[in-house]
């Protein structure tokens, strides 16, 4: 955790997510794209017995898009995703095609939750959701090493516990 002080300002967060995130994102893409392509293949080979030229083009484009999602997107996401917690704010940057950058003053934090799904556990990862008094919704820090996620949750709990306000 950084110890920078001063007023929060929109800036690039300093910390990268875990390198294991690439494997996690690749695995989840394999699962979802595999399901999508299996359904598409059934439609192509069973429902469309005549296999019109346009159906072949759609199937080929779907395969190419699935390969991009599996082989390229996880690396782009790893290059973009950043996070940082300071004494005054939480900074995040996420996405790959549309990049979202968020900042939340710690005085606005209401809850800090951690989550670790089955595939995340396989890769030793966890995610943190920080709910704030903001109409923009919660801030998520995805794909942290599980030990680091525990430390961040403990640090956020300690820092936000110092503030006697009600985060509204």
PyMOL commands that set and color helices and strands:
alter all, ss='L'
color gray80, all
select helices_A, chain A and resi 20-47+53-71+73-80+106-108+118-122+146-162
alter helices_A, ss='H'
color red, helices_A
select strands_A, chain A and resi 15-16+82-85+89-94+100-105+109-115+125-132+139-145
alter strands_A, ss='S'
color yellow, strands_A
deselect
rebuild
show_as cartoon
